Amino acid sequence: MDDKFYGDISSELAKEAYAPISSTHTKSKKRNLKLGINSSEIFLSDPKMLGFVAAKHKFVGKMVEGFESVLEVGCMDGFGSIIVADFVKSLTSIDFYKDHIEQAKINVEPHRDNISFVGGDFLEYKFKKKFDGCFALDVLEHIDPEQEKIFLSKVVDSLKSSGVFIVGMPSIESQAYASKENIKTHINCQTASQLSNTLKSYFENVFSFGMNDEVLHTGYSKMCHYIIKICTSPK
C-alpha cells in the first residue's frame, strides 16, 4: 500500500479508500487517450479554452440526447465528438482537414464504437442517409460568405423532416477582442440577429442562446462572446 503514495501523514483509511477513476471506470486495460495536435496546442497554450469547447459540446449533447443519428460538421481532431457521442446512438463526424481526421481516427475512434470519422468537404460530400440532428460549432465563421447558402442548403438536405440543427460561432462583437490570428481566420462572423435572420430562410423555428466562457444564457446578444442557435423544422 505505502509504495503507491508519497508521505507518511495521510491515514491508512484514506489510502485504502482512495481509488483513481482509471481503476473504477475501466473494465479492461487502463486507457490513456492521446489528444490531437490541435487540442494539445490549445491545452498547452490556453487550457481554459478546452473547458469552453467541452461546455459547448456538452450542451449540444443534452439537446440531441437519445437521437438515433447525428451529423457533426467540422469535428477537428475529435475532442468534442467524444463528448456528444455519449449522448446519442450514432455520430458521424466530418472534417475537410486531413490531419484532423487522421488524428481522430487514431486517437478517438478506437474508444467509441458509435463514432464514424469521415474525411471530406461537407459542401460536396454525399451522405448515404439523412440524420435526426446536425451540429456545427466554430465552423460557420470559417465559411466563405459566398458559399454560406451552399453550406446551409447542404445542412437542410442532410436532415430528416423532423431534424434539428445546432450552430455556434463567435459573435461579430467579440472580434474587437480577438487575436490577429483569429480575426484572419474568422471570415464570416455575424451578429446574433443577422444569423437568426439567415437561418430563418432554412428553418421554421430558430431559438437563440449566448455564451460567455462556459456559461450558456439568453442574455443581451451584443454582450455575448459566442452565439448559439437551435433550429428546427427544416424548410
Beta strands, then each sheet from edge to edge (+ up, - down):
strand 1: 70-73
strand 2: 91-95
strand 3: 115-119
strand 4: 131-137
strand 5: 159-170
strand 6: 203-212
strand 7: 215-217
strand 8: 226-234
sheet 1: 3+ 2+ 1+ 4+ 5+ 8- 6+ 7-
end
